[in-house]
Amino acid sequence: MPTHAEQRIIPYSVEQLFDLVADVDKYPEFLPWCTRAIVRSRTDEELIADLAIGFGPFRESYTSRVTLERPHRIIVRHERGPFKRLKNVWTFTPDPQGCCVEFFIDFEFRSSLLSNAVGMVFNEGVRLMVRAFMARAEKIYGPPIFKRKH
């Protein structure tokens, strides 16, 4: 089932981008397919969240365990829900132009119908998600603090 890895230099600090990704309960405000996010418990090292996603006729809810390794890594795994497996890793490394963000996701749904539907839109969905996080960074933090070199 779908796996995606991507690396980008984003003109914000490691701490800003870590905080943005770790702010799970705000996901419905900016991620197009996230319809609900409730953080059930949170410590400095971990949070447990219930999320609901929806696209087209599909609506699914699941629980994630999110490991927070401030400020360099966030690891997401499913606890229960429609996935056979879900692993999502965000890595944040300082860069002269801001932050090098590495994003990895590997998942498989239990339902073959859902797997087939997601498979058809997976690449576009990942692009939308990356754009949504970048737009959110600019909305929350203002214009980029690092200037890109030409």
N, C-alpha and C positions, 0 to 999 in steps of 0.2 A: 504494500500500500504506500501512499505518498511519503516521501522523504524529501526534505529541502534543506540546503545549507547556503548561507549567504553571508558575505562580509562587506561592510560599508564603513567609510569614514563619515561621521556625522559631527557637525560643528557645534557641539555642546559638550559639557564636561562629563566625565565618567559618572560622577555622583548624580548629576541631573538626569542622565539617561537611566541609571539604575533605579532612581526614585520613580521615574515615569513608568517603567515596566512593572515595578513592585506595587504600584497603586491600582491593584486589581479591581477594587470596588468602583473605580471610575471608568472601566472599560465600556460600559453601555453608552457613555457619553460620546465616544469617538470611534469605536470599532463597529463597522457596519452590520455585522452579523451577530454581535453580542447583545442579547436582549435583556439579560439580568446577570448581576454579579453581587454576591453577598459573601463577605468575609466572615466566616464563623469563628475563627480564632486567629490571633496574630501574636507572635513574639518577634524579637529581633532577628531570629534565625529561621523562622518558618511561619507560613500561614496556610490555613485550610479555607478553601473558597468553593461555594456552589455557583456554577455558571450555567446560563441557558444560552443556546445558540439557535439561530433560525435563518434559513435561506430557502426561498421558494416554499414548497409545501412542507419542508422538513423543520421540526422543532425537537431539540434534544436538550436534556439537562445532565450535568455531570459534576462531580466533586474532584477538585485538584488539591494536591499537596505541593506547596511551593517552598523550596529551600532557598533561603536568602543568604548569600555569601557576600555581604557588603564589602566594598562596592563593585566587586569584579565578576560575580556570576549569580545567575538565577536559574534554578532547575525546576521544571514543572513536570509532575507525573500525575496520572489520573488515579483516583482512589476508587471511584465507582461511577458507573454510567455506561454509555453506549460503546466505549472503546474496548478492544482487545488489548491494545497497548497505546500509550501516549507518552512521549518524552519530548520535551521542549527545553532547549538550553540557550540562554542568552549569556554572552561573555563580553565584558566591557574592559578595554585596554586603553590607557592614555596614548594620545597621538599628538604630534605638533599642531595638527589641524582640528583637534577636538578629541574625539573618542572613536576608536575602532570597535564597532559592534559586530560580533559574530552571532548569527542566529541559526539554530538547528532545530528542525522538527521532524519527528518520526511517529507516525500513528497508523492505527488500523481499527476500523469499526467492526463491531460484532456482526452487524447487518450488511449483507452483500448489496442490498438495494441502496443503502446509505453510502457504502463504499464506492459504488459505481457513480452515484450522483455527485459526490464530492470529488472523485477522480476527474470528472469532466471540467470542473471549475477550480481545481486546486491551485494551479499556477497563477491564475488571475486573483484568486483569494489571497495568496501570499503577497502579491504585489500591492493589493489594496491595503492589507494589514501594515506593510512597511510604510506606505504613504500615509496611512492614518496615524502611525506613531510619530512620523516626522512632522506632520501638521500639528499634532498635539504638543510636541516639544516647542514649536514656534509659538503656539497659542499660550502655553503656560509660562515659558521662559523668555519670550520676546525674540527679537532678531538674534541670529546666531552670534555667539561670543567670539568665535574663531573665524578668521577670514580665510577663504579658500585661496590657495596659490594657483595662478594660471600657468 
